[in-house]
Amino acid sequence: MSVNNKRPNSPGKQKGNPGRKIKPKSTRYFKHHKPSGSSAKGAAKKNSEPKPVMRIMFLGGLNEIGKNITLFECCNDIFILDCGMAFPDGDLLGVDLVIPDFSYIIENADRIKGIVITHGHEDHIGGLPFLLSKVKFPVYGTPLTIGLIENKLKEFNLNNEVDLNVVNAGDVVKLGCMKAELIHVNHSIPDSVGVAIHSPAGIVVHTGDFKIDCTPVDGGMINLSRFGELGNKGVLALLADSTNAERPGYTPTEQTVRASFERLFARAEKKRIIIATFASNISRIQQIVYCAEKSGRKVAFSGRSMINYVTVAKELGYIDIKDETVIDIDMIRRYSPEKLVLVTTGTQGEPMSALSRMAYSDHRKVEVGFGDFIIISANPIPGNEKAVSNVVNELLKKGCEVVHESMYEVHVSGHACREELKIIHGLVKPKFFIPVHGEQKHLRKHAELALDMGMEHKNIFIGDIGNVVELNDSYLKQLPSIQAGKVLVDGLGVGDVGSIVLRDRKHLGQDGILIIVATLDTENGNVISGPDIVSRGFVYVRESEDLFDDVRSNVSDILYDCAYEDVHDWTTIKNRVKDGVSKLIYDRTHRTPMILPIIMDV
């Protein structure tokens, strides 16, 4: 069936393609309505009974950046808010993605009524394919969010198996005994919402990722009036974005970036402009397109995620690009440098991103050098500073002119700073507060802000992944934790890389490996061939022949002793070889390579 994506209740400029088909068989559109109240008679009856409780379970998004996922339970009904992923840090060698542990969700699948998604960033939707490949739940999100989810599910061949439901800011989704009301907020991607959860236990507000932008590029200003109305009704608990809780003041408007782009485009003059930005920052890409069209330049997009995001956003009407403005990246050689803008991924110095491949001369279609004006329009995520610095240095070596955030206003955050957080706290006036979406330092700073706003210390909970809190009008208390943590995705393997594998990878990366191969006689244990030594990442063999001769001699002696003592157990023989060689190597080199004995019998 056709899906009407028009957003009559969203503030500001309306966008969307009324003819868009999200999922012909099961996609539904929810009309706007307010949560219904209780009659006076029903209220009197409830007052005479114990108040129901709500339980909130955190499977991600606490003490970390990304991997956001929270469960809300009331009267035995559960729904999931967001289902994100995180990118691996430097310790997770070879790992592609990090997703939440879904064990609790799978065990309680019969009680889960659906998944509500606040916006289309990877740290909020990236885990969905991995969860929905195991269990199926209806998914609810705004038009752009659902469009991005559908595109992601296609990669996993799940798009025809999942019930995708388009909702808009102002709509209410019924999830068992609870109702999730979507509230328009500003963020670095259009169609972002916060959620007010109306339950028998009371109203719980989750801001999602947000900031207060009075002059947003796309859509209207955050719906502060609705947050105020909920605060006047009485909010049981507030869960709020803590990412920028350490930063004073207000987050600058996105319009600031547009003014900077216009100045930089004029400065670039005859040079080719290459801009790296987050693929999901549709508003930023729109501003780049406006500046390119104003200066008479063509725009080409590079990077798979960039092309996917722009395609979905353009199809749904969230980005306005003239057909004659966009060219395929294969056509860039046909245009002079002053007529081109290349928009690419790679703001975090990711090794396989388009910008990194350009910097290291590994891009198949783009070669950079003198005459290129490169703008990195993003902040390095904590931990990525060195990788970003390396990419910038490589670009500078090639003769490129590079502009990044610390030099000019080419990036603003999508998250609220302290004064904006105070506004939300002042409007919502919650009884209890739980800071979310941030590392420990962010959560604690946000908790301090709540104390400054007059909240009692006992009514603030700073949690961790796996924590469960129970609350109603009378109390907030912590319950025993549930299973939670990180599941590592490496290639097609999900969860098959654990601490032991990572330890081995780290060991191999630091000290290398020494493989010892020998063939023994089955009857008497005598050496028939070998021992042969294979070294990888340990020492250069041709310059260490004396060391390897000693290793061979040492192994021969150990194998002879085993034969003399009538030891035929392979595990014992391998352990003796491993221990003997490790001691010899450490005494001679003070290194500890991985020793891998391979014993064969004939």
TIVODO-952541 format. One record per residue: residue in three letters; z, x, y of N, C-alpha, C in turn. Coordinates in steps of 0.05 Angstrom, whole numbers, plus 5000, padded with zeros to 4 digits. Layout:
AlaZXYZXYZXY...
***
This chain:
Met500050174976500050005000500050175025Ser498950085047498950245071501750245083Val502350465096504950505108504650505138Asn506250345152506150345181508050555191Asn507050765203508750985213509450965242Lys508650745255509350715283512350695285Arg513450815306516350835309517350685333Pro517550415330518150245354520950295365Asn522750395349525550425358526250705366Ser524350895362524951175370524651205400Pro526451345414526151375443523851555449Gly522751525473520751715483517951645473Lys516151845474513351815466513051755437Gln511451545431511151465403508751605391Lys509151695366506951825352506851715323Gly504851795308504651715281502051585276Asn501051585251498551475244499051225228Pro498550985240499150735226497750705199Gly495550845195494150815170495051005148Arg496951175153497851385134498851255109Lys497951365086499051285060500751505049Ile503351445047505151655037505151645006Lys505651404995505551374966504751094960Pro502351044950501250774948503050584932Lys504250684911505650504892508450434901Ser509950624912512850574916513950644944Thr512250724963513250774989513850515004Arg516250515017517050275031517750345060Tyr517450145077518150185105520450005112Phe522550115125524949965130525049875160Lys525249615164525449515191528249575203His528349585229530849655243532749415241His535249465235537349265236540049405239Lys541949265250544649375254546349315230Pro548349485224550149435202551649175208Ser551849005188553248755192556248795191Gly557648635207560548655209561848455189Ser564448475186565848295168566948055184Ser567247835171568347595183571347635187Ala572647475204575447495210577047445184Lys576047255168577447195143577347435124Gly574847555122574547785105576248025114Ala576348055140577948275151580848245145Ala581848005147584647955141585248015112Lys583347945094583747995066583748295060Lys581948445074581848735070584448865079Asn585648765101588048885111590348865092Ser590248665075592348625056592048795030Glu589648915028589049085005588949375012Pro589349554993589049844999586249905009Lys586050065030583550145042581950315022Pro579350265017577850445000577750725012Val577150914995576951195004574051295002Met573351495018570851625016571351915007Arg569652004989569752284981567252424990Ile567552665001565252825011565253074995Met563053134982562753374965560553554976Phe561253814978559454004991558254194969Leu555654174965554254344947552754574961Gly552854574987551554785002551954745032Gly551154945048551254915077553854995089Leu555855095074558355185084558655485078Asn559455645097559655935094557056065088Glu554855945097552156055093550355915113Ile548056045118545955925134543755825115Gly543455555114541455445096542655305072Lys540855225054541755095028543554855034Asn542854695053544554465061544254235042Ile546454145032546553905014549453805013Thr549753545018552453425018552253155003Leu554353094988554552834973556752664986Phe556152404989558052214999558552004977Glu561051954971561751764950563851564960Cys563251304954565151094961564850864941Cys567150774930567150554911565250614888Asn565150854879563650944855560650974861Asp559750924885556950974893556751244907Ile554551384902554051644914551251654926Phe551051784949548351854959548452144968Ile546052264969545752554976544452575004Leu545652745020544552795047543353075047Asp540653095049539153345049539253485022Cys537353655018537153814993535454064999Gly536854265010535454495020535554735003Met534254955012534255214999534955425019Ala535355665009535855895027534056125017Phe533456305036531956545028533956765020Pro533156935000535057134990535657355010Asp538057455009538657695025537957945010Gly538558175022537758425010539058494984Asp541258364977542558414951541258274928Leu539658064933538457914912535658024907Leu535558244893533058394889531058234872Gly528658204882526558064867526757764867Val528857654879529157354879527457234901Asp526157014895524356874914525856674931Leu527456504918528956294932531756264921Val533456144937536156074928536455774932Ile537155624911537555334912540355264903Pro541355024909543954944901544154914871Asp546654914861547254844833547354544832Phe545554424816545354134815546854014792Ser548654164779549954074754551453804759Tyr552953794781554553554786552753314791Ile550553354805548653134810547553024784Ile546653214766545453134741547452984724Glu549953074723552052944707552752664717Asn552352614743553052354755550552204766Ala548252254753545752144763545851834763Asp547251714745547251414743548651294767Arg550251444782551751334805550451394831Ile548251554831547051644856544851444864Lys545051344889543251134898540851234913Gly540851484921538451594935539151844951Ile537051954963537252194979536152135007Val537752195027536952165055536552445067Ile534252485080533552745091533552725122Thr534952915135535152895164532653005179His531353205167528953315180527453495160Gly525153605169523353725150523454035148His525654155156525954445152526554515123Glu525754755115526054845088528954845079Asp530854905097533654915090534754635086His533054425089533954155084532154005064Ile529754105058528053975039527154165016Gly527654425019526554615000527454594972Gly529854474967530954454940530054194926Leu528754014941527953754929526253774904Pro524153934904522453944879524054034855Phe525954214858527454314835529454104825Leu530553944843532353724835530753494823Leu528553414836526953184827525353234802Ser525153494794523853554769525753494746Lys528353474751530353414731531253124731Val531753014754532552734756531152614780Lys530552354778528952214799530752024815Phe530752054841532151874859530151794882Pro530551564894528951494917529651684940Val527651764956528051944978527351795004Tyr529051815024528651685050528451895072Gly526451865090526152045112524251935132Thr524152055156522351965177519452045170Pro517451935184514751975175513952275172Leu514452445191513752725188515252855165Thr517752795163519352905141518252825114Ile517652575110516452485085513752615080Gly512152635101509552765098509853055088Leu511753205099512153475090513253485062Ile515053295055516153285028513953225008Glu512153035015509952964997508153204992Asn507653355013505953595010507253794992Lys509853824994511354014978511453924949Leu511753664944511853564917509253594903Lys507053584918504353624905504153894892Glu505454094903505354364891506654364864Phe508554184859509954164834509053934817Asn506753804825505653584810507653354807Leu509253304828511253094827510752874847Asn508552894863508152704884507752414875Asn506752374850506352104840508752004824Glu510852164821513152094805515652024821Val515552074847517852044864517551814883Asp519551654887519651424905520251524933Leu518151554950518451654977518451414996Asn520451395014520751165031520851255060Val519051145077518951215105520851045121Val522651175136524451045154524251175181Asn525251025202525151135229527951135241Ala528151295263530651295277531351015286Gly533850925281534750655286534750485261Asp533450565240533450415215536050455200Val536650275182538950295164538050275135Val538950455119538250465091540750385075Lys540450185057542750105040542850275015Leu545150395010545550574988548150484973Gly547850294956550250184942551950044963Cys554550114963556349984982556250115010Met554650325013554450465038551750415051Lys551750445078549250415093548950665111Ala546550785110545951025126544250945149Glu545450965173543950905198542851165210Leu540251175215539051415226539051405256Ile539851635268540151655297538351885307His536651825327534852025337536352255350Val535652505343536752745355534552935362Asn535053125380533153335386533653575368His531453705360531653945343528954095347Ser528554305332526054465335523754355318Ile524154115307522053985292522253685299Pro519953555304520053265311521253095288Asp521952855295522952655276525552735263Ser527252885277529852955266531852735272Val533752695254535752485257538452585249Gly540552465261543252475250543652225234Val545952205220546451975203549251865208Ala549451605212552051465212552351315186Ile554351385171554851265145556851045148His556050795144557750565146558750495118Ser561250515113562350475086564850315087Pro565750195065568350055064570650225073Ala570450495072572550665080572550715110Gly570350665124570050705152567350835158Ile567050915184564451035193564751335193Val562851475180562751765180560151845194Val560252025213557852105228557252395220His554752445212553652715207551452765227Thr551752965243549753015264547053125254Gly547053235230544753395222544453635240Asp542153765239541553985259540753845285Phe541953935307541253795332541853975356Lys540753895379541453995405540953765425Ile541953795449541553595470539453705489Asp537053595487534753685504533953455522Cys534453475548533753255566530853235572Thr529353455567526453455572524953565547Pro525153425524523853535500520853515502Val519553695488516653695487515553455472Asp516953385450516053165433518252955431Gly517552695435519452485431521352475455Gly523452295452525352255474527852415470Met529652385489532152525489533952415466Ile535752575456537652495435538952225443Asn539452055424540551795429543651815432Leu544451915455547351955459548751685461Ser547451485471548751225474549651115447Arg548051165426548851055400551251205389Phe551351475394553751625386556151515401Gly555851445426558051325442558951055431Glu556950895424557650625413559250645387Leu558350835370559850875345562650975351Gly562951155371565551255378567451035388Asn566350845402567950615412568750435389Lys567050415368567750255345570050385329Gly570050645329572050795314570750945291Val570651215293569451385273571551515257Leu571351495230573351605212573151915212Ala570652015210570352305209567652385221Leu567552625232565152745243564553005228Leu562053025218561053275207558853375226Ala559253615238557353695259556353975255Asp553854015264552454275262553954485277Ser554454715263556154925275554555185280Thr551955185277550355425278550755585304Asn550855445327551155575353553955535365Ala555955485348558655435358559855665373Glu558755905369559856145383558556175410Arg556356045416554856085441555855905463Pro556556005486557555835508555255695521Gly555955495537553955355553552255155537Tyr549755135546547754945535545355095524Thr544154985503541655095493539355025513Pro537755225521535555165540533554965529Thr532254825546530254635538527754785527Glu526354655510523854765499521754815520Gln522054665543520154695564520154985576Thr522455115573522755395582520655575569Val520255525543518355695528515455655538Arg514855415545512055355554511455515580Ala513355525598512955675623512655975617Ser514156075598513856355590511156415577Phe510256225560507556255548505356265569Glu505556095589503456085609503356355624Arg505656475630505656735644504556955626Leu505256945600504357155582501357125576Phe500356875574497456845570495956955594Ala496956925618495657035641495757345641Arg497957445631498357735630496557865609Ala495957715587494357825565491457885574Glu490457735593487757765604485657795583Lys484558035578482258075560483158125531Lys485658115526486658185499486757935481Arg486557995455486957775435489957725433Ile490657465432493457395431494157315402Ile496257435391497257355365500157275368Ile500857025360503556915364504756855337Ala507056975331508456915306510756715313Thr510856505298512956305302513556165275Phe515756015274516355865250514255655245Ala513255635221511255435215512155145220Ser514755105217515854835220516354755249Asn516154945268516754885296514254765309Ile513854515303511454365312511254365342Ser513554325355513554315385512654575397Arg513454805385512655065394509655105391Ile508655025367505755045362504154875382Gln505154635388503854465407503554595435Gln505654735443505654875469503555105469Ile503455245446501455455443498655345446Val498155115433495554995434494854905463Tyr496854785477496354715505495554955522Cys496955175519496355415535493655535527Ala492955515501490355625492488155455504Glu488455195503486355025514486055055544Lys488355095558488255135587486855395595Ser487155595578485855855584483155895570Gly482155685557479555695545479355855520Arg481455875505481556035480481355845456Lys480255955434480255825408482855895393Val483655725375486155765360485455775330Ala486555985317486356005288489156035276Phe489555915253492155925240492156105216Ser494256255212494456445189497056405175Gly497056405148499456365133499356085119Arg499956085093499755825078501555615089Ser504155685095506055485105505255385132Met504155565149503255485176501055285174Ile499155335157496855145154497854885142Asn499654885123500654635112502154465132Tyr503854595148505454445168503554325189Val501754485199499954385220498154165209Thr497154185185495453985173496953715171Val499453715161500953475159501653355186Ala502453525205503253435231500853315246Lys498553435243496053335256495253065244Glu495353055218494652805204496352575212Leu498952625216500852415224501052375254Gly499652525269499652485298501952615313Tyr503252815301505452945314504553195330Ile502053265328501053495344498253415353Asp497653475378495153395391493453645394Ile491353675377489553895378486653795378Lys485153875398482353805398480853935375Asp479053795363477553905340476154165347Glu475054175372473554405380475254645386Thr477954605388479754825394480254995370Val480554875346481355015322478855125308Ile479155385300477055515283478355625258Asp476755665238477755785213478156085218Ile480156195204480756475208478356655200Asp476656555183474256715175472256745198Met472556585219470656585241471556745265Ile473856875263474957015287473257245296Arg471657365278469957595286467657505304Arg467057245304464857145321465657115350Tyr468257135356469157095384470357345395Ser469957375421471057615435474057585437Pro475557805439478457795439479657605459Glu478557595484479657425505479357125500Lys477857065479477356775472479056685448Leu480956855439482356795414485356785417Val486556595402489456585398489856545368Leu491356735355491856715327494856645324Val495456415311498156325306498856385277Thr501056525273501656625246504556595239Thr505156635214507956655204508856945204Gly511456985199512357265196514457345217Thr515757145229517757215250520257365240Gln520657355213523057475202522557735187Gly520057835191519358085178519058065148Glu518557825137518257795109515957965098Pro516358105076514358295067511658175062Met511557925052508957805044507957625066Ser509257605089508257425110505757545124Ala504357375138501857455150502257675170Leu504257655188504657855208505358125196Ser507058125175507758385162505258515150Arg503558355137501158465125499258575146Met499258445170497658555192498758825200Ala501458835203502759075213502259315194Tyr502159255168501959475148499059495138Ser497159385153494259405146493659295118Asp495059075111494658965085493558675086His492758595110491658325113488658335109Arg487658145093484858155085482958075107Lys483957925126482057805146482657885175Val485058005180485758075207486558375208Glu485358525226486058805231487058825259Val489458925263490658935290490559225301Gly490659245327490659505340490459475370Phe489359685383489059665413487459415420Gly488359275440487059025448488358785437Asp490558815422492058585412494658545428Phe495258305436497658235451499258055433Ile501458155422502958005401505557905411Ile506057645407508557515415510057425391Ile512557505388514257415366516157205377Ser515556955372516956725384519156615365Ala521156775361523456695344525656895345Asn528056815339530357005337530457105308Pro531157355304531657445276534057305265Ile533757195241536057085227537957315220Pro540657265222542557485216541957615189Gly541657875189540958025165538058115164Asn536357985181533458055181532758235204Glu534758315220534058475244532458735238Lys533258875217531959125210529059075201Ala528658865185525858805176524058735200Val525158585219523558505242523058755259Ser525058925262524659175278522559355265Asn522459365239520459535225517659425230Val517359165230514659045235513859105264Val515659075283515059125311514259415315Asn515659595302514959885304512259945293Glu511559825270508959875259506659765277Leu507159535289505159425307504859605332Leu507059705342506859885365505360145358Lys505860245334504360485325501360445325Lys500560205320497660145318496460095346Gly498160105367497160075394497359795405Cys498659615390498959335399501059325421Glu500759135439502959065458504558845446Val507158885443508858685429511058575447Val511258315448513258175463514958025444His517658055445519357905428521657775444Glu523357625431525257455444527157595463Ser527957835456529957975473528758065500Met526058055502524758155526524057925545Tyr523157695534522257475550523257215537Glu523156995552524056735541521756615525Val521356725501519256625484520456475460His523056435461524256275439526856145450Val527355895443529855765447530855645421Ser533355625417534555525392534155225390Gly534255135366534254845360536954735355His539054895360541754805354543554795379Ala545454625379547154575402549154805406Cys549454875432551555075439554154925445Arg556155065454558854965456559154715474Glu557854715497558154485515556854235503Glu554654265489553354035476555153935453Leu556354115439558154025417560553875429Lys561453955452563753815465562853535473Ile560353505481559353235488559453055464Ile558453155441558452985417561352915409His563153115409565853055402567052855421Gly566452875447567552685466566552405462Leu563952385454562852115450563751985424Val563852145403564452035376567451985372Lys569052145384572052115382572952075353Pro572352255335573052215307576052255302Lys577052125281579852175272579952445257Phe577952505240577852755225575252905232Phe575353165229573053325235572653545214Ile570053565205569353775186566853925197Pro567254175206564954325215563154395191Val560454375195558554435173556354605184His554554695166552154845173552855105188Gly553955295174554555545187556155735169Glu556355985177558056175164560956125173Gln562856275160565656235166566256265196Lys565056465209565556505237564656265254His562356135246561455905260563255665256Leu564155625231565855395225568555415240Arg569655655241572255695254571955655284Lys569855755296569455715325569155425331His567755275314567454985318570054845315Ala571754935296574354815293576054865317Glu575855105329577355165353576454985376Leu573854925377572854745398574054475395Ala574254375370575454115365578454105374Leu579854325369582654345378582754335409Asp580854475422580754465451580254185462Met578854025446578253755454580553555448Gly582753665438585153495434585553405406Met583953485386584353405359586753555346Glu588253415329590453545316589453735294His590853955290590154155270589954045242Lys591853865236591953745209589553575203Asn588053485223585753305219583153455218Ile583253725217580853885215580754025188Phe578454015175578154145149575854335150Ile576454595144574354795141573954845112Gly571654775102571154775073569455005063Asp568854995038567155185024565455035004Ile563455174994561655044974563354974949Gly562954724939564454624916566854464924Asn567754474949570054324958569554024958Val571653874953571553574954573853484971Val573253314991575353205008575352895004Glu577652785005578052495003579352405029Leu578252185041579352095066579151795069Asn581051685084580851415094582451405120Asp583151165130584551155155587251305156Ser588451335132591151445131591351745127Tyr589351865114589552145108586852275102Leu586952545102584752715092586052925075Lys585152935050586253135031584053255014Gln584653505005582753644988583253584959Leu581153524944581353474915580453714900Pro580753724873579753954858576753984862Ser575854234863573054294868571254214845Ile568754184851566754124830564954374827Gln563354374805561554604801559454624823Ala559254854835557354894856556755194858Gly554755274873554155554876551155594881Lys550255834874547455904878545955914852Val543555804852541655834830539255984840Leu538556204827536556384837533856314824Val531756304841529056244832527456504834Asp526356594811524756834810522156774795Gly519956754810517456664798517656384788Leu517056344762517356074750520056034737Gly521756244738524356224726526356104746Val527855904737529955784754532655814740Gly534355974751536956014740537156214718Asp534956354711535156544689535756824700Val536056854726536857104737539757074747Gly541557224734544357204741545457464750Ser548157484751549457724762548857974746Ile548557944719548058174702545258284708Val543258104710540558194716540358324743Leu541758204763541758324790543058594790Arg545258624774546558874773544759094761Asp543259014740541359204728539159274748Arg538159084763536059134783537059324805Lys539459274813540659454833541059744822His541959754797542360014784539660164782Leu537560024773534960144771533860234798Gly534360074819533460144845534860384857Gln537360424849538960644860538560904845Asp538560894818538661134802536461164782Gly534760954779532560984760533360934731Ile531560994713532060954684531061184668Leu532461244646531761444627531561314599Ile529161324588528661204561528461424541Ile530061394519530061594498529061464472Val526961574461525661454438525861654414Ala526861554391526961714367526461544343Thr525361674322524861534296526461674275Leu528061514259529861614239528961524211Asp529661684192529261624163531361414155Thr530461194143532260984136534361074115Glu533561234097535261314075537461504083Asn536761714098538761924103539361954133Gly537961814151538561824180537462074194Asn535862234180534762474193532562394213Val532262564233530262514254527462584243Ile525662384244522862424235521162504258Ser521462374282519962454306521762404330Gly521162564351522762544375525062744375Pro526962704392526962494412525162554436Asp523762344445522062364469523562234493Ile523062344516524462254540522362144560Val522861904570521261784591522961724615Ser522161824638523761794662522261634683Arg523561434695522361274717524461244739Gly523861354763525661324786528161494785Phe528161694766530561864764530062134777Val528362294764527562554776524662594769Tyr523462774784520662844779520563034754Val519262934733519363064707518463354708Arg516263414721515163684721516963894734Glu518763794752520563974765523263984751Ser523563834729526163824716525963864686Glu524164054678523664094649526064204635Asp527564374649529964484636532064274630Leu532364084649534263864645533463694622Phe530863634619529963464597530063604570Asp529663874570530064024546532964004536Asp534864014555537663994548538263714538Val537063514550537463234541536463194513Arg534063304507532963284480534863424460Ser535763654467537563804449540163644444Asn541163534466543663374464543263134446Val541062994449540562754432540162844403Ser538763054398538363154371540963214357Asp542863344372545463404361546963144354Ile546862944372548262694367547162554342Leu544462554339543262424316543862574291Tyr543962834292544562994269547462934260Asp549362914279552162854273552362584260Cys550762384270550862114258549862124229Ala547762274224546762294197548762434179Tyr549962644189551962794173554362624167Glu555162444186557562274182556762014168Asp554261994160553261754146553561494163Val553061524189553061294207550261184209His549960934200547260804200547160554217Asp549360484230549460254247547960314273Trp545860164279544160224302545760204329Thr547460014331549059984356550760224361Thr552060324340553760554343552160804350Ile549860834337548161074343547261054373Lys546260824382545360794409547560844429Asn549960744424552160784442552961084444Arg552861224421553561504422551461664438Val548861594434546761724449547061664479Lys547561414486547861334514550161474527Asp552461484513554861614525554461914528Gly553262044508552862334509550962414531Val548662264533546662334554547762274582Ser549262054585550361974611552162194621Lys553862304603555762514611554262774619Leu552262844603550663084609549263054636Ile547962824640546462774665548262784689Tyr550662654687552462654710553562934716Asp554163074695555163354699553163524713Arg550563484707548463654718547363554745Thr547463294750546163184774547963014791His550262924781551962724794550462474800Arg548662404782547162144783547761984758Thr547461724760548061544737545661364731Pro543461474722541161294715541861114692Met540360894690540660724666539560864642Ile541060894621540261024596539460814576Leu536960824566536060614547535060754522Pro536760784501535960904475534260704459Ile532060794448530460624430530260774403Ile531560674383531660794357530060634337Met528060764324526460624304526960754277Asp526460594256526960704229524360684213Val524060874194521760874176522760904148
***
